Amino acid sequence: MRPVLVSVAVAATTIVVVATAGPAPAAPTSRPRQDAASAHVLPGTSCPVFPADNYWHARVDRLPVHPMSAQWLSTMHASTTRLHPDFGPSFGAQAVPYGIPITVVDDAPKVAVRFDYADESDRVRYPLGAQTQIEGGPDADGDRHAIVVDSATCTLYETWNTRQTPDGWTAGSGATWSLRSNTLRPRGWTSSDAAGLPILPGLLRWDEVRAGHVDHAVRFTTDVTRRAFVWPARHQAGSTNDPSAPPMGARFRLRADFPMTGYSPQARVVLRAMQHYGLVLADNGSAWYFQGAADDAWPARLIDELKRVPAAAFEAVDTERLRVRPGSAKASVTRTGR
């Protein structure tokens, strides 16, 4: 059935939703309790962004500092670099806002996709179509990520280098997850991210910042990574074996003593999330670029504020004690004390 494009506004944030004929998508639930027992529901759906005990929702503010923290920060140019929000207004530099868009569909038709890395891709049919938003816009260069959530099944579909050609859809790689499950991809498999992790749970979203609570870690990149990965990452794309370079999946938190004086309330929401949940190294790219959902509503002032945060204010944390099982993203919440 041909989908009908509609817009659903949630907390002043518009996410593209594609609805087929039939019952309307479930309305978002009210704001959840702000603790480890509840995870935010994705606007336009009744789906969690993975279970509340998932790694992305695990607090790391009481974990020990990783013994390689200082070396990793040095390799990542932390002493001379500030954070860079890789999202926000484009001011005409491109037709769409910076960031990675999220497309929500409701049981939309699915198509076959031809993958460059087919042996590590989920070779199922993907709900891609004219409604699918591509990172940077339809004519963009770059990573061209597509993130699509089927609200009927709470299934997440992610592709990289996503293109529609006269011969059909192609992508560099593709991966799928149940948003209600902690199951990881097979060990050694990539996803649409070099770390083999989902992108969606690591995107900062305007609706949650505006609501005053971010309950998850944030995805970020750096320019030199080691040929290694740590749980829950499943894949590496490093350029060195030097242990002073961080592996995929390394997690960093903003130090507890970072002064927030002079930052707006909205900026403090983001900074507190970086203290409580941290950043997850998920791909190669510019050092200390962190990702958010593409959204026209991101305030330019907030983006400018976040660019003031020095990378030297972060420290790597040892997340080994969070792991419950190697093949699961479920995180322990009972072993996080110092």
Order of alpha helices (4+ residues) and beta strands (2+ residues): beta-beta-alpha-beta-beta-beta-beta-beta-beta-beta-beta-alpha-beta-beta-alpha-beta-beta-alpha-beta
